[in-house]
Amino acid sequence: MSSETTTKTPEAAAVLPPGPASPKKRVPQGHRRLLTRRDRITLGLMAGVPTILHVALVWVTALASIALAFTSWDGIGFDSIKWVGLDNFQQLFGDNPQFWPAVQHNVIWFVVLILVPTPFGLFLAVQLDKKIRFSRVYQTALFLPVVVSLAVTGFVWQLVYNPDTGLINSLIGANKPGHYIDWIGDPHLNLWAILVAACWRHTGYMMILYLAGLKGVDPSLREASSLDGANEWQTFKNVIFPTLRPTNTVVLVVTIIEALRAFDLVFVFNKGAQGTELLSILITNNIIGESSRIGYGSAIAVVLLVISLVVIIPYLISTFRKERSA
């Protein structure tokens, strides 16, 4: 027996026998940042600047207009602002001879837009949905008035209505001395003449909205209707049109908003004079007119805002309910 004796310590005994190397554990290095500091600054500016501008130009001005509706202010210095309570509204509803005609004209504007260009736009959308030849060309031509500025549209229709060299008077022979038809200056004609121009533009808008709605109709519904022996009109009335209910809601809201915010065409034609008064025209004339009455003009703006909210809030409520149910 050898005199050398190997003494095993507890540490040596704990050493594992040689074998395959155990897998090394990955040391966590922390969360890797996907965005650099420059990226975060850029995103902050892209989201923050529009938000600040929106709040400053929309919400602050709207709240300031509501507050000014209860004051009297000529716009010269903040020291001249005087609290008058409901006097502006009392004067507006009782003593302003232009207010109720302006409300009536806005209502007429809505009724004409919903009865004339809306059905015609639906008719054009149905025809274009049949995939006829050159449908893209027709869509572009019919939608072009919507793209053109309303001010430019007003100038174009001014040329059409010109008593001397206008297209309409030249066609009907009313451009001779003693036979003139003043489409813009006659209080009995000018509002309807402007509405023709508004309908010309609104038709293309309605056509695009309904065309988008028709593209979402399930083709199997048309096939099932044709298999049941329904003709084209019956298919549209009983199958297609009921599926356009969401589109009809959007069309109604858009038409009401268009009727309430009508301004450009009227201002270009005759600045809202001689029977073409609108609420938007009264607001402009009182705020930036010769005798600035910012408080009174703000009161008219508040009335227009309330009318708009009466229409918009139910639409938003119904939309949110549909999203929650879905």
N, C-alpha and C positions, 0 to 999 in steps of 0.2 A: 504494500500500500504506500502510495506517495505521501510524503510528509506535507506536501502543499495542499492546503485545504482552502477551498473557495467559499468565501462567506457571502451569502446573498442578502443584501439589504432590502428593506421593504420597497425602496424606489426601483431597485433592479427587478424585484419580483413583479412589480406592476407593469413593467415594460412588455408590450405585446410582442408576440413572436413575429419574426419577419414574414411578410406576406404581401398581398396587393395593397398598394397605397390607398388610404381612405380619401374620399373626395373632399376637396377643400371647400370650406364654406365661403360664399361670396359676402364680403363685408359691405353692408349697405352704405352707399355714398350720398344719401340724401336725395331729395326730389329734384329732378333735372328741370330747370326753367326753360320752357319752350319759347317765351317771349323775352326779348332783351329790353333793356331800359328804354332804348330808342323806340322800340315797337309799342311799349306801353304809353309813352308820351304821344306818339302818333295817333293811337287809338283813342286816347283821352281827348285829344284835340278834335278828332273826327266826330266823336260823339258829344263832346261838351259844347263846342261852338254852335252847332245847329240847335242844340237844346236851349242854350242861353238866348240865341236869337229868336227862337220860337216863343219862349216865355216872355221876352221883352217886347216883341212886336205883336203878339197875339193876346196872351193872357193879361199882361200888364195894361196894355191899351184898352182891352175890353173892360177890365175892372175900373180903370180910370174913367172910361166913358160912362159907365153906370153911376159912378160917384158924381161926375160932372152933370148928370141929368137932373140932379136936385140942387143945382147951383145956377147962378147967373154970372157969366164970364164973357168978356169981350176978347180974350186972348192976349191982352197986353198986361204982362206982369201977373204974378201969382197973388199979389196983394189985392187985386180987383175981384177975386172970387168971393161971391156972396152966397150964403145958403138961403134958398128960397123954398125948400121943401117940395111940395107937389104942385107948385104954381105953374111950372112948365107943362106938366101933363094936363092940368085944367085948361090952360090956354090952348094947348094942342087939340084937345077933344072938343072944346066948346067955341073957340074964337078963331080958329084957323080955317079959312074957306077952302084951302087947297088940300087939307089933310084927307078928308073923306073921299074926294075925287081921286086922290092918289091911291088910296086903299082900293077903291073900285077898279082903277086901271090895273093894279097888280092882280086883282082877282080875274079880270078879263084876260090878262096876259096868261095866267095859268090855264084858264078854261080853253083858250084858243090853242095853246101848246099841247094840251092833253087830248083835244078833239081832232086836230088837223095833222100836225107832223108826226104824232105818235102812231096812229094807225097806218099812216103812209109809210113811216119807217119800218113798221112790222111787215107791211106788204112787200117792200123792197127786200127785206131780210129773207122772207120766205122764198122769193124768186131767186135770190142769189144763192140760197142754200141748196138749190137744185143742181148745182155744179154745171151751170151753163157755160158756154164758151166766153172767154174774156171776162170772167167774173171778177178777177183781180183788178182789171182796168175799171170796171164799173164801181167797184168798192172804193177805189182811189178817187174817182171823179166825184162820187156822192159824198165822201167823207172830207173832201178838200175844203168846203166852207167851214168845217169845224176847226181845221188847222189854222185858217186865216184869222188874223186878229179882228176883233169886233169893230175896232175903229176903221180898219181898212174896208170891212164889209159895209159899214155905214157910208163911207165915201163912195164906194161903188154904187150903192143903191141911191145915193143922192144924184148921181149922174143918170140913173135910170128914171128917176122921178122929176128930173129937171123940166120945168114947164115949157121951155123953148126948144131945147135939143134932146130932151129925154126920150128914151126908147118907147115908153108907153104912150105918151102924147103923140109921138110921131106915127105910131101904128094906128091909133084911133082918130087921128086928124084933129087933135085938140091942142095943137101948137101954133095956131093962128091967132092974131089979135082979136080979142072979143070972145074967143072960145077956149081960153086957157083953163086947164084944171090944175090948181095948185095943190098937189098931193101932200106937200109938207106944211104949207101955211094954212090950209083949211082945217079948222078945229074938228069938223065932222069927218075928215078923211085921214088926217095925219097919223092918228094912233093905229088905224087899220093898215095904213101903208107901212108903218114900222113893223107891225106884227107879221106882214108878209115876208119881210127880210128876216125876222127872227125865226119864222117857220122854215124858211129856206135853209137856215143853218141848223136848226134843231132836228130836221129830218135825218141828216147824216149821222148825228149823234145817236138817235134812237135806232137807226138801222144797225149800227155797230153793236149796240147793247143786245138787241134781239138776235142778231146773227151769232153772237157769242153764246147766247142761251140755246139757240137751235143746234149748235154744234155739240152741246152736251146731252141732247135727247138720245136715248138708247135706240139704235136702229132696229132692234128686235120688236119694239112697239109698233113701228111702221109696218114691218113685215106681218105681224100678227093682225093688224087692222086690215091690211090688204087681203089676207087669207080669209077674213070674216066677210069680205065683200064690200067694205066701206070704200066710198069714193074719196077723192082728194080733199074735198071740203069737210066731209064727215071725219076723216082722219085728223085733220087739223083742229076741228072744233072739239072733238071728243077725246083725242089722245094727246096731241102735241101741245095745244094751248094750255090745258091744265098743268102740264109739266113745266110751263114757263112762269109759274107763280112767283118763284124767287126773283126772276128777272122783272116781272111786272112790279114787284115791290120796289126794286131799285129804280126802275123807270119813273114810278110815281114820286119817289123822294127827290130824284134828280130834277124832275120837271118843276116841282114846287120850289126847290132851291133856285133854279134858273129864273122862275117868275119873280121871286123875291129880290134877287140880286141884279135884275135887269137895270142897266145903267148906260153902257157904252153906246148902243145904237141910238137911244133917245138923246143922249147928250150930243152926239155927232150931228144928228138931224136938226134939232132946234133947241137944244139945251133944256128940254122939258117944258117948253112954253106952249101956249095956245092949245090946251087940251091933251097934253101928253105927260102930265105930272105923274111921277112915281115917288114912292117913299125914299128911294136912294137919291133921287134928284133933290128932294126937299132937304135931306141931310146935307148934301154937298152945298146947296145954296145958303143954308144957314151957318155952316161952319167956315166955308172959304168964300162966301159971297162978299158983296160990297159992305154990308153991315154985319160983321161977324157976331153971331150969337151961338157960341160954342155950347153953352148949357142947354139951350133950346134944341139945337141940332142933335145933341147927345140924347135928349129925351126921345126924339124920333128914332134914333138908332136903337135905343132900348126897346121901343115898341117893335121894331123890325126883328130884333134879337129874340124877343119873347115869341113872336109868331113863328120864327124859325125853329125854336126849341120845341114848340108844341108839335111840330112835324118830326123833328129829328129824334127826340127822346123815345117815343114809342117804337120807332124803327130800330134804334139801338137795343132797346129792351128785348124785342122779338128776336133780333140777331143773336144776342147773348144767350137767350133761352134755347135757341136751336143748337148753338155750339155746346152748351152743357148737356143737352139731351143726346147729342151725337157722341 
